[in-house]
């Protein structure tokens, strides 16, 4: 006899374009009944993104294809990045009045709403799960005291969870080091909508896009696709590009942020500005064309819990070079086959990679094909199945005890 559907409440800070395909797949799954509760609708409505430095409204539908509600945010100063920026008291009654088998929260413990949900789950005996995309304890601002504090406070916080959902192998290792038992760690791949990205990439008119960029059709293009912020280290790829000095190559920056003007000035100083393009913020629907018209993506970040641009690039048959701080490296980068890894901050090593690989157009194409094939088993499907498995086990045990 088949078990009834598992009733899952998903609580998330705001609509995130990467999560929506997973929610839609969950809504269609025969073993799940889900409800998504948003603590705010930031992202679904136009608003200033402080890190991009521009107004952002994603040009793909974020609220279609799955059941959702908005929980009123009663914060006197609402917004992301502050503990009391999300104060969604209604979540308590939502959980207490409804018989959910489990709750999965994506807000993070740095918000008041996380603790409201944790308390409601414990007092109602609802399976409590939360997700983390972290793969180490180093903070983004590199403050040593924060790393020390995390080592102290994270183990008891993580022990609150009946299951911790991690997005990478490195994340799995980190949570294990915090003392969480293996059976309570769920590896659910950090994924994008594979089908959408590959389909959109196949429709790109590469000649037309390169004409818009002012880049010759037969040139080699290196792509940086991320926010122009210090922790992304965009200056590393600019300096490595200039140092490599490979003929008939161009560097394209897709993204915006506080470092843009500084990078433009440095490109002039390095005498490569004629071969550097700044596209500014590129919305979601236009990104497949950006990846498809590049020959190599470089992600030099010093802080990158996973790096979903790696997924996107590989689905568009664009191979990748990442620093050894990028969380996707262990799961998606097969050295020399789908991409390459270099020591973060080592501009000389990055320049050497560019010098070696950019003139080799055929191996680059082969690497792009291998990257595309790798993504066949790293998708929303694997995420949902991992979650369904842990829910089935937990719910079956709970109902058996009952």
Buried (B, 14 or more C-beta within 10 A) or exposed (E): EEEEBBBBBBBBBBBBBBBBBBBBBBBEBEBBBBBBBBBBBBBBEEBEBBBBBEEBEBEEEBBEBBEBEBBEBEBEEBBBEBBBBBBBBBBBEBBEEEEBBBBBBBBBBEBBBBBBBBBBBEEBEBBBBBBBBBBBBBBBEEEEEBEEEBEEEBBEBBEBBBBBBBBBBBBBBBBBEBEBEEEBBBBBBBBBBBEBBBEBBEEBEEEEBBEEBEBEEEBBBBBBBBBBBBBBBBBBBBBBBBBBBBEEBBBBBBBBBBBBEEBBEBBEEBEBBEBBBBBBBBEBEBBBBBBBBBBBBBBBBBBBBBBBBBBBBBBBBBBBBBBEBBBBBBBBBEEEBBBBBBEBBBBEBBBBBBBEBBBEEEEBEEBBEBBBEBBEEBBBBBBBBBBBEBBBEBBEEBEEEE
